[in-house]
Amino acid sequence: MPRFSVIVPARGVQGYLRACLDSVLEQDRQDGDLLELIAVDDCSADATGAIIDEYARRDPRPAALHLRRPSGAGPSRNAGAALARGDYLLFLDGDDTLAPGALAAVDARLRTCGDPDVLLWDHERTDVWERRRPSGDGVLLRAAGDAVFDVARQPAVLGVEPAAWNRAVRRDHWTGRGLAFADGPYEDIPYAYESLLTARRVAVLDRVCVTWRERRRGSAATTPGPHHLVAVERYEELFDRLDGLLPEAGDSEGEERAAGEEDGGRLPLLTVLHARMTERLLAVLDDPDRILPADRAAFFRAASRCIRRHRPAGVPLPAGLRSYRAYRSLHGARDLRRELARELRDRGGAAARTAGRRYYGLRRHASLDPDLVLYGAGGNRAVSGNPYAVHRKAQEIAPQLRGVWAVHEDAHDAVPAGADHVTVGSRRYWELLARATYLVTDGDFPGAARRPGQLCLQTHRGTPLAATGLDTHRLQAAGPGPGRVLEHADRWDFCLAANQYAGEIWERAHPSGYETLASGFPRNDRFATATAADVRAVRAALGVRPGATAVLYAPAQHDLPGDAAPLLDVVRLAAALGPRFQLLVRARPHDPWPPALQEAGTVLDVSGHPHVEDLCLAADALLSDFSPVLFDYANLDRPIVVHTAGWDAFRLTRGAYVDLLSGEPGDTPGVLARDEAAVAGAFHSGRWDGPPAASLRAAFRERFCRYDDGLAAERVVRRVLLGEDDLLPQLPPGERRTAPSPRAAERVLAQECGATRTLTGPGAVVG
């Protein structure tokens, strides 16, 4: 039988679960029977269950248990414990981690103590920035010393955190005493106290064995509401059952207690329990992330009633608990202290960032992880674009590589299910930044410095139309200074280009020693690989009306000074186009959005869609101004209309490598229109898709889409991540394919439906 059964309940923790499971499986192993890991998927809607199954497939120690209905942390732990075979049960939440060497230390202490019923240990806390601080339990654990005892002899140990994950419980003790976690919030309170109160033999280990993660959201503890009243109910139930939970007569060595000692030992137990309960309930009461103002009076009344009811004789009530008015008078002082503490934390933020960079400098001397790829996109606030396409292809043809996305704290929602990610600026971020062999980004990794052996791939966000790099220093809207531009480019080892034009600009405007890959843009592979079914599916998912002509309006995502770059009036344009058309609007993040437009159905807000490639596939035509999306959309060989207002200001303040308005083949991608009336006129007259527009589009496509043939992502993965010497050759023009237009996709569907009716009609031979 295994020595330990580590039970991990998991629900909605896909971003942390891998670190949790790795921390268990990487423990030192004395022999093959030290460990069994039972991971319980509590019907997670994200990739938690898939991650558990992945670990179970590749390692014999993890066992995957999938619950049929959402049950909560308590029942999930109970379900895992029912399958356990180990001598001791350990519980670890899916977003927490075991410290290195923790199980070996626990095993050694248990053997030294003769396998007690319960072993307590210390923990540390970490916040979203992975700043660590001690638990405060160390003083209590050190005071208990090396003795083996019951709680009547050492009642102070009841003051340790009442948690599931700071103790090992002998399985015979769990089953013999009928221990279990409660159903609902604060489920660990009964287990934590009952496991100690019913134990004949308890020992402690003065060592941090668990890192407990403080979540900002996503758990019952960080969701305010009346459900926190359950904390009071848990303590009420505990005190009501206390008589049946005290240890049996006899000390830890089996000796009889002296007459009257049992009664005399009851008061210290009650005093410690009452003090710990009072401290915990007041902490919940004072926590604005748990108790809403509307619920505060009700929680106060319930908590104070519980505290008064179970107060041991001679123990005074805490100040402010005699009435709600007294509590409120003290609450203002608490708010002042909390505001001061927040200010002090903010002051310490700069120091924490400095400490993170120092840690990064130290970790840069450690060996590189040859299979680790750190990805970043959209200013580390997205999981999209070329880095995303590279990541997807790497998962397909190089599954041995482990990809992690670096995202800012406020962008965790952008991470798709199943993708590992790390918060920029956290301790783990600096660790991965220092040790990843591959860095793949369309911008930069904050704080990164070039390290020998690391390979940095700059994918860029698009083919440049506006001036970039060193070319910006003479413009009114100048970009970063030359020093920053060069420092940035000096970190690149590879740079992607979708065409020769772009490759030339990169090497001139960002001069350094990197290798420019004539690969095409990985995100544009979708334009060559998508099928008619894919086009129909994307349109349906976005809500495009069947038969409507969808026009994607995607203006540049940057600003020009003042009113130099006026946007189209979407309301007027929708009215001018009429019901046959449907606008898909990719607004800029700060632009107001009239909600009535969405309700009318003539305009769809697609601003939040993470993948512009899908928006392009869904559109019959592109309407844009001076956005790089013009170059990408040209791959589809579909009509393009350019909104030209503000062109002069754009060239003056941003610069322009291509004269979109020249009308010359290779410069102008399609019809030019200055305002809403001109745009609507181009569509109603048919010029948007006429022969002159098609001729301009073909020349533009020939110039700017030459490298995009559907194999860009594979080229990049093989060259950069797998180290192959040569790029895959470009497909000849005659062997390339282009995703069908929406109208062509509908014709394919009609043909398929017709074929089905023919095969299954009267007289058809089937089978």
Order of alpha helices (4+ residues) and beta strands (2+ residues): beta-alpha-beta-alpha-beta-alpha-beta-beta-alpha-beta-beta-alpha-beta-alpha-alpha-beta-alpha-alpha-alpha-alpha-alpha-beta-alpha-beta-beta-alpha-beta-beta-alpha-beta-alpha-beta-alpha-alpha-beta-alpha-beta-alpha-beta-alpha-beta-alpha-beta-alpha-beta-alpha-alpha-alpha-alpha
